[in-house]
Amino acid sequence: MTRAPEAEPEKVSVPDFEPKTFLAGLPGLPGVYRFLNAAGEVLYVGKARDLKKRVSSYFQKNHPSPRTALMVSQIAGAETTVTRTEAEALLLENNLIKTLAPRYNVVFRDDKSYGYILVTGHAFPQIRFYRGVQEKPNRYFGPFPSAWAVRETIGHLQKIFRLRTCDDSVFSHRSRPCLLAQIHRCTAPCVGRITPEEYARDVDHAAKFLEGREDDVVGELTQKMQVASDGLDFELAARYRDEIRMLQKVLSGQAIEKSGARDADVVAAVEKEGIWGVTLAMVRGGRHLGDRSFFPQNAAGSDAATVVGAFLAQHYAVQPVPARVIADAVEEPETLAETLSALAERSVTVLTRPQGEAKLWLEMARKNAELAVAVRLTAQATQEARGAALSEFLALEAPVARIECFDISHTMGEATVASCVVYDKGAMQPSEYRRFNVKGVTPGDDYGAMRYALDVRYRKLADGEGRTPDLVLIDGGAGQLGAARQVMQDLGLADIAMVGVAKGEERKPGLEQLVFPGEAVPRRLPPDSPALHLIQQVRDEAHRFAITGHRARRGKARIASRLEDIGAIGPKRRQKLLAHFGGMQGVMAASVEDLARVEGISRTLAQRIYNELH
């Protein structure tokens, strides 16, 4: 099926909008509609199987909710885009919602892609966690709602079927089994301890397990165990017996759905105190893989059907559709099933009143949604209390809503990195974090690095671009704060509140000293102060973000220079080594014998390279 265009359609202004005239010209075809206000801003984006019928429903006297009535009262224009199918309209609607962020659309943001279990197309396939584009001849099993669920499942597969998890570059250059083989988590195909046929059997069993065909696996293993026992090969029979026991132990701890389609997504929505939570539970191969909770924006005043409908549309526009979707509130489930079937290019069932096991899945998802909303409310109340306490401590007139914190990280002046993290809307905002590779500053000059970072960060703000923070935290004492303060004064931003956070005695949490501009004596907050807890939260995140970036930059620089530091290795030999082993990781994993096989590398030089690298 042809995917909808990514780009936003060209806007067409609608002067003196007349609903009757506009509706009279609408076709009864599938497509996407957009409502605009008097300023030309998009209020709402929606899809329809029949544009004329759907858009006309908004201009009736009675509206389903006050929220809809308020939106309709602001409509000053409308635009439509006709599509070939409703499935294509769903894709276009999702693209426009992400691009335009209309104020009346319930918007779900999920920056993390779902994890899969990857079984590579290698002669001895590797099994590992994977996110990204799927390519042939690899096989992918999932999606899984969390990285934890993927890694737990891989752990089970290692225990039962002992498939390799090492990269191909490491696999190709092993001369002896690794630790995983010694603890019976791998059959060591790298050194020929298992035949290709036997390894392929284990891969096939693992695939059947992931597809939910565990009964077939147990049956095959039982049959092979009996054959081995009849042939007096008791060691092999014992291995099959152990695999059966481990498989049954894993299955005994998981809820399994035995009836109907064995792939399903279960969606439940719950609202409390104005906060909506949607929980997605995933069932694959009849096995519950876990769940993930989402908290939409612009959902206040909406009903469950609107929230669930928005989630399903936005989720399945980018994620694979299972055989069944079980949801507690869906408008026109038959229409949705047809749309999802067209999207998946196979039959999809939408259940709103499930029975039996499916009903239990939905009740469990609803309970998890309630718990997620409760946790969200508790965290929100805690963060609000922390923000209010910090505002009171700083004697600010308005509450502290947005905090930006800076930290510098380096190793003896090497690979200096500055970080800026952002706290806003009661939570950290990772999408707004920034790192700065400090340039033109003397190595080890923390003050110069701080000046560099703030100048880069706030120069655009001084020109009128970007959001102004309520508070800027500087991880450091009076020196770092003074350097930062000078930059802000030069940029004309001296009115922004700034505080330095210096580590206390023995660097113990709770003993931080807060340095204020123009004050010789640092202030202290009690260790149990909510204001201090907020400062610590933001400061610790800035430190983590800075040191992660520094380690990555330092590691990249050091890896690139490891071979260059070996005097007898010139550019041509470096190129041959990297090409032969597929990169630096393969060179690091190679033995002396492996290195000596490379053209131009003698045994003596191979020993020297190995010693230098290790």
RODO-2510 file (C-alpha; in nm, 4 decimals, decimal comma):
residues 614
     n   res          X          Y          Z
     1     m     0,0000     0,0000     0,0000
     2     t     0,1278     0,3458    -0,0858
     3     r     0,2148     0,5466     0,2239
     4     a     0,0726     0,8928     0,2770
     5     p     0,2976     1,1892     0,2002
     6     e     0,5120     1,3161     0,4871
     7     a     0,5026     1,6816     0,3923
     8     e     0,2335     1,9171     0,5138
     9     p    -0,0122     2,0068     0,2371
    10     e    -0,0014     2,3639     0,1189
    11     k    -0,2358     2,5807     0,3233
    12     v    -0,5213     2,7555     0,1464
    13     s    -0,6711     3,0551     0,3244
    14     v    -1,0504     3,0578     0,3509
    15     p    -1,1737     3,4172     0,3773
    16     d    -1,5199     3,4752     0,5205
    17     f    -1,5736     3,1082     0,6010
    18     e    -1,9315     2,9949     0,5373
    19     p    -1,9944     2,6426     0,6725
    20     k    -2,2954     2,5724     0,4478
    21     t    -2,1099     2,6713     0,1319
    22     f    -1,8030     2,4730     0,2376
    23     l    -2,0032     2,1609     0,3277
    24     a    -2,1954     2,1708     0,0015
    25     g    -1,8747     2,1296    -0,1934
    26     l    -1,7324     1,8380     0,0074
    27     p    -1,7143     1,4936    -0,1575
    28     g    -1,8315     1,1728     0,0054
    29     l    -1,4787     1,0316    -0,0127
    30     p    -1,2141     0,9320     0,2435
    31     g    -0,9646     1,1976     0,3447
    32     v    -0,8302     1,4345     0,6091
    33     y    -0,9831     1,7620     0,7256
    34     r    -0,8257     2,0540     0,9130
    35     f    -1,0055     2,3272     1,1065
    36     l    -0,8365     2,6679     1,1364
    37     n    -0,8960     2,9699     1,3590
    38     a    -0,9021     3,3360     1,2548
    39     a    -0,5214     3,3578     1,2786
    40     g    -0,4770     3,0681     1,0373
    41     e    -0,3604     2,8288     1,3101
    42     v    -0,4723     2,4665     1,2848
    43     l    -0,7153     2,3817     1,5636
    44     y    -0,7831     2,0185     1,4806
    45     v    -0,6870     1,7488     1,2301
    46     g    -0,9132     1,4520     1,1695
    47     k    -0,9682     1,1681     0,9225
    48     a    -1,2908     1,0412     0,7740
    49     r    -1,4247     0,7623     0,5582
    50     d    -1,6796     1,0108     0,4226
    51     l    -1,5553     1,3709     0,4411
    52     k    -1,8965     1,5277     0,3767
    53     k    -2,0729     1,3265     0,6446
    54     r    -1,7984     1,3575     0,9056
    55     v    -1,7253     1,7294     0,8711
    56     s    -2,0986     1,8112     0,8604
    57     s    -2,1423     1,6511     1,2039
    58     y    -1,9363     1,9314     1,3615
    59     f    -2,1811     2,1996     1,2470
    60     q    -2,4929     2,0514     1,4068
    61     k    -2,6690     2,2253     1,6944
    62     n    -2,5799     1,9636     1,9545
    63     h    -2,2201     1,8643     2,0266
    64     p    -2,1030     1,5554     2,2145
    65     s    -1,8898     1,7557     2,4613
    66     p    -1,8189     2,1146     2,5740
    67     r    -1,4661     2,0694     2,4389
    68     t    -1,5988     2,0103     2,0867
    69     a    -1,8418     2,3018     2,1164
    70     l    -1,5562     2,5332     2,2199
    71     m    -1,3454     2,4215     1,9236
    72     v    -1,6302     2,4691     1,6749
    73     s    -1,6911     2,8203     1,8061
    74     q    -1,3348     2,9114     1,7014
    75     i    -1,3459     2,7684     1,3480
    76     a    -1,2813     3,0381     1,0900
    77     g    -1,1672     2,8163     0,8044
    78     a    -1,1296     2,4563     0,6911
    79     e    -0,9158     2,2540     0,4524
    80     t    -0,9476     1,9009     0,3223
    81     t    -0,7253     1,6481     0,1485
    82     v    -0,8863     1,3564    -0,0334
    83     t    -0,7119     1,0182    -0,0101
    84     r    -0,7722     0,6890    -0,1872
    85     t    -0,8516     0,4897     0,1292
    86     e    -0,9267     0,5502     0,4939
    87     a    -0,6027     0,3710     0,5850
    88     e    -0,4081     0,6264     0,3820
    89     a    -0,6071     0,9005     0,5555
    90     l    -0,5016     0,7590     0,8919
    91     l    -0,1341     0,7808     0,7940
    92     l    -0,1710     1,1366     0,6657
    93     e    -0,3626     1,2387     0,9783
    94     n    -0,0818     1,1078     1,1985
    95     n     0,1823     1,2950     0,9994
    96     l    -0,0112     1,6213     1,0209
    97     i    -0,0753     1,5882     1,3938
    98     k     0,2975     1,5433     1,4566
    99     t     0,3867     1,8314     1,2247
   100     l     0,1200     2,0837     1,3255
   101     a     0,0535     1,9899     1,6919
   102     p    -0,3093     2,1180     1,6865
   103     r    -0,4360     2,2328     2,0257
   104     y    -0,7561     2,0246     2,0151
   105     n    -0,5985     1,6965     1,9048
   106     v    -0,5171     1,4435     2,1744
   107     v    -0,1458     1,3890     2,1104
   108     f     0,0591     1,0897     2,2180
   109     r     0,4337     1,1297     2,2159
   110     d     0,6533     0,8226     2,2339
   111     d     1,0144     0,8923     2,1423
   112     k     1,1294     0,5397     2,2196
   113     s     1,0905     0,2799     1,9489
   114     y     0,9873    -0,0691     2,0503
   115     g     1,2456    -0,3402     2,0964
   116     y     1,2650    -0,6626     1,8968
   117     i     1,4562    -0,9873     1,9268
   118     l     1,6790    -1,0177     1,6222
   119     v     1,7909    -1,3537     1,4834
   120     t     2,0505    -1,2754     1,2180
   121     g     2,0780    -1,4426     0,8794
   122     h     2,4281    -1,5751     0,9611
   123     a     2,5174    -1,9420     0,9113
   124     f     2,5313    -1,9540     1,2930
   125     p     2,2687    -1,6891     1,3747
   126     q     2,3239    -1,4412     1,6548
   127     i     2,0357    -1,3511     1,8869
   128     r     2,0232    -1,0007     2,0330
   129     f     1,8196    -0,6966     2,1260
   130     y     1,7391    -0,4720     1,8297
   131     r     1,5773    -0,1377     1,7483
   132     g     1,5671     0,0075     1,3993
   133     v     1,4973    -0,0747     1,0362
   134     q     1,4210    -0,4397     0,9652
   135     e     1,6208    -0,6016     0,6861
   136     k     1,6289    -0,9418     0,5161
   137     p     1,7401    -1,2157     0,5658
   138     n     1,7277    -1,1408     0,9388
   139     r     1,4236    -1,2424     1,1418
   140     y     1,2568    -1,0188     1,3987
   141     f     1,0300    -1,1191     1,6849
   142     g     0,8222    -0,8670     1,8737
   143     p     0,7623    -0,5888     1,9321
   144     f     0,8255    -0,5923     2,3060
   145     p     0,6899    -0,3112     2,5272
   146     s     1,0182    -0,2614     2,7114
   147     a     1,3888    -0,3352     2,6846
   148     w     1,3588    -0,5329     3,0072
   149     a     1,1073    -0,7713     2,8456
   150     v     1,3410    -0,8273     2,5495
   151     r     1,6448    -0,8992     2,7645
   152     e     1,4504    -1,1297     2,9952
   153     t     1,3330    -1,3332     2,6968
   154     i     1,6847    -1,3474     2,5499
   155     g     1,8066    -1,4693     2,8886
   156     h     1,5539    -1,7529     2,8760
   157     l     1,6618    -1,8461     2,5237
   158     q     2,0269    -1,8516     2,6282
   159     k     1,9516    -2,0858     2,9161
   160     i     1,7362    -2,3226     2,7124
   161     f     1,8764    -2,3184     2,3582
   162     r     2,2233    -2,1669     2,4183
   163     l     2,2366    -1,9435     2,1097
   164     r     2,5270    -1,7065     2,0637
   165     t     2,4914    -1,3344     2,1428
   166     c     2,8364    -1,2142     2,0327
   167     d     2,8871    -0,9846     1,7324
   168     d     3,0017    -1,1358     1,4035
   169     s     3,3426    -0,9641     1,4255
   170     v     3,4067    -1,1316     1,7602
   171     f     3,2589    -1,4645     1,6462
   172     s     3,4854    -1,4780     1,3399
   173     h     3,8062    -1,4352     1,5367
   174     r     3,7596    -1,6536     1,8422
   175     s     4,0265    -1,9153     1,8996
   176     r     3,8765    -2,0604     2,2173
   177     p     3,5326    -2,0619     2,3840
   178     c     3,4248    -1,7559     2,5820
   179     l     3,2853    -1,7402     2,9340
   180     l     2,9265    -1,7891     2,8157
   181     a     3,0195    -2,1296     2,6759
   182     q     3,1829    -2,2233     3,0061
   183     i     2,8681    -2,1404     3,2040
   184     h     2,6466    -2,3246     2,9530
   185     r     2,4835    -2,0195     2,7951
   186     c     2,6295    -2,0837     2,4474
   187     t     2,7193    -2,3958     2,2496
   188     a     3,0415    -2,2317     2,1187
   189     p     2,9785    -2,2561     1,7422
   190     c     3,2733    -2,0174     1,7003
   191     v     3,5170    -2,3024     1,7680
   192     g     3,3157    -2,5863     1,6149
   193     r     3,1732    -2,7408     1,9295
   194     i     2,8357    -2,7800     1,7572
   195     t     2,7530    -2,8712     1,3983
   196     p     2,5602    -2,6319     1,1717
   197     e     2,2693    -2,8796     1,1659
   198     e     2,2469    -2,9010     1,5439
   199     y     2,2750    -2,5243     1,5815
   200     a     2,0038    -2,4741     1,3176
   201     r     1,7797    -2,7059     1,5213
   202     d     1,8296    -2,4886     1,8298
   203     v     1,7539    -2,1734     1,6294
   204     d     1,4360    -2,3338     1,4934
   205     h     1,3236    -2,4274     1,8447
   206     a     1,3918    -2,0740     1,9692
   207     a     1,1879    -1,9304     1,6811
   208     k     0,8963    -2,1614     1,7583
   209     f     0,9154    -2,0604     2,1240
   210     l     0,8994    -1,6911     2,0276
   211     e     0,6041    -1,7616     1,7970
   212     g     0,4143    -1,9255     2,0832
   213     r     0,4514    -2,2805     1,9521
   214     e     0,6078    -2,4079     2,2729
   215     d     0,4010    -2,7294     2,2644
   216     d     0,5665    -2,8200     1,9333
   217     v     0,9098    -2,7563     2,0842
   218     v     0,8369    -2,9702     2,3903
   219     g     0,7003    -3,2496     2,1674
   220     e     1,0099    -3,2483     1,9437
   221     l     1,2474    -3,2440     2,2397
   222     t     1,0587    -3,5257     2,4099
   223     q     1,0762    -3,7368     2,0962
   224     k     1,4498    -3,6728     2,0550
   225     m     1,5088    -3,7536     2,4214
   226     q     1,3355    -4,0888     2,3780
   227     v     1,5352    -4,1700     2,0628
   228     a     1,8623    -4,0813     2,2396
   229     s     1,7641    -4,2924     2,5394
   230     d     1,6720    -4,5901     2,3214
   231     g     2,0114    -4,5556     2,1519
   232     l     2,1826    -4,5584     2,4951
   233     d     2,3139    -4,2035     2,4405
   234     f     2,2199    -4,0989     2,7921
   235     e     2,4305    -3,7822     2,7907
   236     l     2,2380    -3,6434     2,4928
   237     a     1,9079    -3,7611     2,6427
   238     a     1,9932    -3,5769     2,9644
   239     r     2,0567    -3,2581     2,7673
   240     y     1,7128    -3,2827     2,6021
   241     r     1,5573    -3,3541     2,9420
   242     d     1,7186    -3,0414     3,0900
   243     e     1,5954    -2,8278     2,7992
   244     i     1,2397    -2,9564     2,8498
   245     r     1,2532    -2,8833     3,2232
   246     m     1,3855    -2,5293     3,1730
   247     l     1,1267    -2,4616     2,9037
   248     q     0,8440    -2,5824     3,1254
   249     k     0,9784    -2,3773     3,4152
   250     v     0,9746    -2,0611     3,2032
   251     l     0,6245    -2,1323     3,0750
   252     s     0,4906    -2,2053     3,4230
   253     g     0,5710    -1,8491     3,5307
   254     q     0,3870    -1,6835     3,2410
   255     a     0,0224    -1,6335     3,1627
   256     i    -0,0602    -1,8024     2,8320
   257     e    -0,3661    -1,7392     2,6157
   258     k    -0,4839    -2,0651     2,4639
   259     s    -0,7859    -1,9589     2,2609
   260     g    -0,8333    -1,7522     1,9469
   261     a    -0,5688    -1,5437     1,7737
   262     r    -0,2494    -1,5479     1,9775
   263     d    -0,1258    -1,1999     1,8877
   264     a    -0,3185    -0,9124     2,0415
   265     d    -0,2825    -0,5597     2,1723
   266     v    -0,4936    -0,4679     2,4731
   267     v    -0,5679    -0,0981     2,5242
   268     a    -0,7345     0,0607     2,8288
   269     a    -0,7790     0,4282     2,9166
   270     v    -0,8354     0,5758     3,2628
   271     e    -0,8858     0,9361     3,3768
   272     k    -0,8364     1,0838     3,7230
   273     e    -0,8135     1,4473     3,8287
   274     g    -0,7836     1,5626     3,4702
   275     i    -0,4995     1,3253     3,3770
   276     w    -0,5573     1,0539     3,1175
   277     g    -0,3482     0,7401     3,1127
   278     v    -0,3518     0,4775     2,8376
   279     t    -0,1957     0,1364     2,8945
   280     l    -0,0971    -0,0874     2,6047
   281     a    -0,0493    -0,4549     2,6937
   282     m     0,1135    -0,6760     2,4310
   283     v     0,0335    -1,0444     2,3809
   284     r     0,2509    -1,2221     2,1257
   285     g     0,2403    -1,5922     2,0557
   286     g    -0,0216    -1,6170     2,3321
   287     r     0,2288    -1,4857     2,5877
   288     h     0,1905    -1,1597     2,7779
   289     l     0,5100    -0,9642     2,7109
   290     g     0,4344    -0,6708     2,9399
   291     d     0,2792    -0,3288     2,9010
   292     r     0,3626     0,0378     2,8531
   293     s     0,1707     0,3435     2,9723
   294     f     0,1201     0,6681     2,7825
   295     f     0,0023     1,0099     2,8978
   296     p    -0,1422     1,2216     2,6152
   297     q    -0,1300     1,5970     2,5754
   298     n    -0,4383     1,8150     2,5127
   299     a    -0,6651     1,5436     2,6563
   300     a    -0,8406     1,7493     2,9269
   301     g    -1,2169     1,7402     2,8769
   302     s    -1,2044     1,4432     2,6400
   303     d    -1,3929     1,1160     2,6829
   304     a    -1,2509     0,7636     2,6787
   305     a    -1,3564     0,6952     2,3193
   306     t    -1,1741     1,0073     2,1948
   307     v    -0,8559     0,9248     2,3861
   308     v    -0,8496     0,5575     2,2834
   309     g    -0,9317     0,6456     1,9230
   310     a    -0,6477     0,8975     1,9107
   311     f    -0,4063     0,6442     2,0572
   312     l    -0,4998     0,3671     1,8146
   313     a    -0,4739     0,5970     1,5132
   314     q    -0,1352     0,7414     1,6082
   315     h     0,0093     0,4123     1,7342
   316     y    -0,0797     0,1935     1,4361
   317     a     0,0246     0,4568     1,1858
   318     v     0,3841     0,3695     1,2780
   319     q     0,3664     0,0296     1,4549
   320     p     0,2697    -0,3172     1,3234
   321     v    -0,0929    -0,4180     1,3725
   322     p    -0,1602    -0,7531     1,5487
   323     a    -0,4394    -0,9936     1,4603
   324     r    -0,6595    -0,8584     1,7398
   325     v    -0,7046    -0,5229     1,9110
   326     i    -0,8922    -0,5349     2,2401
   327     a    -1,0016    -0,1935     2,3675
   328     d    -1,2493    -0,0757     2,6298
   329     a    -1,3885     0,2235     2,4368
   330     v    -1,3935     0,2504     2,0578
   331     e    -1,6346     0,4385     1,8325
   332     e    -1,7408     0,2335     1,5287
   333     p    -1,5199    -0,0740     1,5925
   334     e    -1,6210    -0,2294     1,2590
   335     t    -1,4935     0,0740     1,0696
   336     l    -1,1705     0,0732     1,2703
   337     a    -1,1235    -0,2980     1,1979
   338     e    -1,1579    -0,2343     0,8248
   339     t    -0,9046     0,0494     0,8407
   340     l    -0,6516    -0,1552     1,0383
   341     s    -0,7036    -0,4543     0,8084
   342     a    -0,6227    -0,2376     0,5078
   343     l    -0,3201    -0,0991     0,6898
   344     a    -0,1916    -0,4473     0,7858
   345     e    -0,2999    -0,6028     0,4538
   346     r    -0,4662    -0,8894     0,6416
   347     s    -0,7682    -0,9431     0,8617
   348     v    -0,7720    -0,7558     1,1953
   349     t    -1,0415    -0,7935     1,4618
   350     v    -1,1374    -0,5145     1,7032
   351     l    -1,3079    -0,6295     2,0246
   352     t    -1,4775    -0,3870     2,2625
   353     r    -1,6706    -0,6430     2,4696
   354     p    -1,4315    -0,9387     2,5006
   355     q    -1,5118    -1,2596     2,6832
   356     g    -1,3070    -1,5208     2,8662
   357     e    -0,9309    -1,4727     2,8695
   358     a    -0,9483    -1,1606     2,6540
   359     k    -1,1710    -0,9980     2,9150
   360     l    -0,9133    -1,0759     3,1834
   361     w    -0,6409    -0,9143     2,9698
   362     l    -0,8513    -0,5979     2,9376
   363     e    -0,9239    -0,5837     3,3110
   364     m    -0,5539    -0,6231     3,3841
   365     a    -0,4678    -0,3428     3,1404
   366     r    -0,7287    -0,1164     3,2995
   367     k    -0,5876    -0,1848     3,6452
   368     n    -0,2361    -0,1065     3,5252
   369     a    -0,3637     0,2180     3,3714
   370     e    -0,5164     0,3156     3,7055
   371     l    -0,1880     0,2455     3,8835
   372     a     0,0085     0,4423     3,6239
   373     v    -0,2183     0,7452     3,6608
   374     a    -0,1933     0,7247     4,0413
   375     v     0,1864     0,7197     4,0212
   376     r     0,1770     1,0115     3,7771
   377     l    -0,0423     1,2171     4,0099
   378     t     0,1818     1,1440     4,3081
   379     a     0,4939     1,2401     4,1127
   380     q     0,3243     1,5544     3,9845
   381     a     0,2241     1,6591     4,3355
   382     t     0,5779     1,5949     4,4578
   383     q     0,7313     1,8013     4,1778
   384     e     0,4846     2,0844     4,2349
   385     a     0,5768     2,0893     4,6032
   386     r     0,9467     2,0949     4,5160
   387     g     0,8983     2,3791     4,2693
   388     a     0,6982     2,5842     4,5183
   389     a     0,9603     2,5286     4,7895
   390     l     1,2395     2,6348     4,5532
   391     s     1,0512     2,9505     4,4533
   392     e     1,0030     3,0378     4,8180
   393     f     1,3706     2,9776     4,8969
   394     l     1,4816     3,1992     4,6077
   395     a     1,2208     3,4625     4,6986
   396     l     1,0898     3,4689     4,3424
   397     e     0,7520     3,6200     4,2654
   398     a     0,6511     3,3508     4,0164
   399     p     0,6928     2,9721     4,0591
   400     v     1,0050     2,8153     3,9108
   401     a     0,8767     2,6356     3,6012
   402     r     1,1830     2,6040     3,3782
   403     i     1,5339     2,5264     3,5023
   404     e     1,8450     2,4849     3,2903
   405     c     2,1583     2,3354     3,4451
   406     f     2,5167     2,3285     3,3138
   407     d     2,8049     2,0956     3,3961
   408     i     3,1570     2,0441     3,2595
   409     s     3,3220     1,7026     3,2247
   410     h     3,6761     1,6092     3,1175
   411     t     3,9712     1,3899     3,2153
   412     m     4,2787     1,5994     3,2895
   413     g     4,1598     1,8445     3,0263
   414     e     4,1030     1,5742     2,7613
   415     a     3,7818     1,5713     2,5521
   416     t     3,6057     1,8492     2,7437
   417     v     3,2269     1,8346     2,7125
   418     a     2,9692     2,0756     2,8559
   419     s     2,6106     1,9698     2,9143
   420     c     2,2855     2,1593     2,9461
   421     v     1,9772     1,9777     3,0748
   422     v     1,6277     2,1214     3,0980
   423     y     1,3602     2,0803     3,3640
   424     d     1,0179     2,2041     3,2564
   425     k     0,6504     2,1211     3,3025
   426     g     0,7305     1,9311     3,6210
   427     a     0,9750     1,6863     3,4609
   428     m     1,3094     1,6562     3,2851
   429     q     1,2855     1,7229     2,9105
   430     p     1,5467     1,5005     2,7379
   431     s     1,4510     1,6222     2,3907
   432     e     1,5774     1,9685     2,4902
   433     y     1,9128     1,8538     2,6325
   434     r     2,2242     1,9829     2,4594
   435     r     2,5942     1,8914     2,4672
   436     f     2,8764     2,1213     2,3623
   437     n     3,2165     1,9938     2,2498
   438     v     3,4247     2,2758     2,3961
   439     k     3,6600     2,4317     2,1402
   440     g     3,9190     2,7086     2,1573
   441     v     3,9595     2,6767     2,5344
   442     t     4,2777     2,5799     2,7189
   443     p     4,2451     2,2135     2,8291
   444     g     4,1446     2,1967     3,1951
   445     d     4,0082     2,5542     3,2045
   446     d     3,6667     2,4897     3,3593
   447     y     3,5844     2,8593     3,3731
   448     g     3,6587     2,9020     3,0032
   449     a     3,4549     2,5907     2,9194
   450     m     3,1605     2,7254     3,1195
   451     r     3,1812     3,0602     2,9399
   452     y     3,1912     2,8803     2,6043
   453     a     2,8824     2,6684     2,6828
   454     l     2,6671     2,9563     2,8079
   455     d     2,7672     3,1813     2,5199
   456     v     2,6634     2,9164     2,2650
   457     r     2,3434     2,8341     2,4529
   458     y     2,2111     3,1845     2,5143
   459     r     2,3353     3,3888     2,2214
   460     k     2,0180     3,3118     2,0263
   461     l     1,8075     3,3899     2,3342
   462     a     1,9734     3,7326     2,3498
   463     d     1,8607     3,7823     1,9882
   464     g     1,5011     3,7051     2,0848
   465     e     1,4882     3,3335     1,9947
   466     g     1,4012     3,0553     2,2376
   467     r     1,2463     3,0289     2,5833
   468     t     1,3858     3,2127     2,8840
   469     p     1,4571     2,9893     3,1873
   470     d     1,3326     3,0916     3,5310
   471     l     1,6538     2,9643     3,6893
   472     v     2,0008     2,8684     3,5662
   473     l     2,1969     2,6230     3,7818
   474     i     2,5750     2,5995     3,7515
   475     d     2,7407     2,2825     3,8785
   476     g     3,0338     2,4393     4,0581
   477     g     3,1392     2,7000     4,3101
   478     a     3,1960     3,0740     4,3042
   479     g     3,4497     3,0591     4,0186
   480     q     3,2217     2,8768     3,7766
   481     l     2,9253     3,0926     3,8787
   482     g     3,1275     3,4096     3,8263
   483     a     3,2334     3,3011     3,4778
   484     a     2,8744     3,2162     3,3884
   485     r     2,7432     3,5407     3,5329
   486     q     2,9846     3,7446     3,3225
   487     v     2,8575     3,5782     3,0038
   488     m     2,4960     3,6527     3,0953
   489     q     2,5784     4,0158     3,1636
   490     d     2,7578     4,0476     2,8303
   491     l     2,4521     3,9038     2,6552
   492     g     2,2120     4,1337     2,8384
   493     l     2,0491     3,8470     3,0316
   494     a     2,1650     3,9385     3,3800
   495     d     1,8088     3,9433     3,5141
   496     i     1,7821     3,5621     3,4928
   497     a     1,8254     3,4035     3,8370
   498     m     2,1481     3,2003     3,8721
   499     v     2,2733     2,9714     4,1476
   500     g     2,5947     2,7712     4,1774
   501     v     2,5686     2,4225     4,3278
   502     a     2,8960     2,3319     4,5000
   503     k     2,9557     1,9880     4,6465
   504     g     2,9610     1,9792     5,0240
   505     e     3,2002     1,8159     5,2657
   506     e     3,3282     1,4812     5,1372
   507     r     3,0915     1,5303     4,8402
   508     k     2,8025     1,3863     5,0422
   509     p     2,4487     1,4402     4,9063
   510     g     2,2514     1,6764     5,1274
   511     l     2,5542     1,8895     5,2161
   512     e     2,5553     2,0928     4,8936
   513     q     2,6450     2,4604     4,9202
   514     l     2,4363     2,7026     4,7147
   515     v     2,6365     2,9976     4,5857
   516     f     2,4517     3,3195     4,4974
   517     p     2,5917     3,6100     4,2925
   518     g     2,7290     3,8837     4,5163
   519     e     2,7146     3,6729     4,8336
   520     a     3,0439     3,5741     4,9968
   521     v     2,8936     3,3036     5,2199
   522     p     2,7173     3,0076     5,0515
   523     r     2,3709     2,9086     5,1721
   524     r     2,2609     2,5644     5,2844
   525     l     1,9278     2,3874     5,2749
   526     p     1,8248     2,1062     5,5126
   527     p     1,8871     1,7593     5,3665
   528     d     1,5125     1,6883     5,3693
   529     s     1,4187     2,0136     5,1917
   530     p     1,1976     1,9612     4,8806
   531     a     1,3774     2,2566     4,7192
   532     l     1,7136     2,0858     4,7654
   533     h     1,5739     1,7611     4,6242
   534     l     1,4731     1,9416     4,3046
   535     i     1,8153     2,1048     4,2751
   536     q     1,9839     1,7675     4,3281
   537     q     1,7622     1,6002     4,0691
   538     v     1,8471     1,8544     3,7993
   539     r     2,2166     1,8803     3,8959
   540     d     2,2631     1,5007     3,8971
   541     e     2,1028     1,4726     3,5540
   542     a     2,3354     1,7420     3,4165
   543     h     2,6334     1,5535     3,5599
   544     r     2,5184     1,2232     3,4134
   545     f     2,4565     1,3771     3,0730
   546     a     2,7945     1,5529     3,0705
   547     i     3,0006     1,2526     3,1764
   548     t     2,8231     1,0248     2,9278
   549     g     2,9093     1,2626     2,6457
   550     h     3,2655     1,3032     2,7678
   551     r     3,3257     0,9286     2,7872
   552     a     3,1891     0,8784     2,4377
   553     r     3,4090     1,1565     2,2965
   554     r     3,7154     1,0376     2,4863
   555     g     3,6591     0,6751     2,3897
   556     k     3,6177     0,7635     2,0240
   557     a     3,9364     0,9672     2,0260
   558     r     4,1343     0,6987     2,2069
   559     i     4,0129     0,4112     1,9909
   560     a     4,0965     0,6064     1,6772
   561     s     4,4481     0,6711     1,8048
   562     r     4,5319     0,3284     1,9505
   563     l     4,6808     0,1953     1,6279
   564     e     4,8368     0,5331     1,5467
   565     d     5,0303     0,5160     1,8744
   566     i     5,2079     0,1986     1,7612
   567     g     5,5191     0,3222     1,5820
   568     a     5,5590     0,0353     1,3360
   569     i     5,2010     0,0643     1,2095
   570     g     5,1682     0,3059     0,9207
   571     p     4,8522     0,4171     0,7377
   572     k     4,8527     0,1212     0,4947
   573     r     4,8906    -0,1413     0,7668
   574     r     4,6239     0,0302     0,9781
   575     q     4,3890     0,0215     0,6825
   576     k     4,4578    -0,3473     0,6175
   577     l     4,4001    -0,4379     0,9834
   578     l     4,0718    -0,2492     1,0038
   579     a     3,9504    -0,3893     0,6719
   580     h     4,0463    -0,7471     0,7646
   581     f     3,8717    -0,7442     1,1029
   582     g     3,5818    -0,5177     1,0129
   583     g     3,6788    -0,2333     1,2462
   584     m     3,8598    -0,1610     1,5681
   585     q     3,6418    -0,3912     1,7743
   586     g     3,7479    -0,6867     1,5631
   587     v     4,1149    -0,5881     1,5945
   588     m     4,0776    -0,5673     1,9727
   589     a     3,9209    -0,9161     1,9827
   590     a     4,1852    -1,0760     1,7596
   591     s     4,4524    -1,3084     1,8965
   592     v     4,8216    -1,2892     1,8037
   593     e     4,7710    -1,5697     1,5510
   594     d     4,4778    -1,3858     1,3924
   595     l     4,6801    -1,0647     1,3630
   596     a     4,9725    -1,2480     1,2027
   597     r     4,7466    -1,3710     0,9209
   598     v     4,7026    -1,0157     0,7908
   599     e     4,9205    -0,9294     0,4920
   600     g     5,2265    -0,7311     0,5993
   601     i     5,1988    -0,8261     0,9693
   602     s     5,4772    -1,0550     1,0949
   603     r     5,4496    -1,2710     1,4039
   604     t     5,6763    -1,0323     1,5974
   605     l     5,4729    -0,7283     1,4923
   606     a     5,1479    -0,9113     1,5696
   607     q     5,2738    -0,9790     1,9227
   608     r     5,3675    -0,6114     1,9604
   609     i     5,0267    -0,4940     1,8382
   610     y     4,8514    -0,7331     2,0747
   611     n     5,0596    -0,6163     2,3710
   612     e     5,0001    -0,2495     2,2913
   613     l     4,6249    -0,2939     2,2564
   614     h     4,5863    -0,4973     2,5721
***
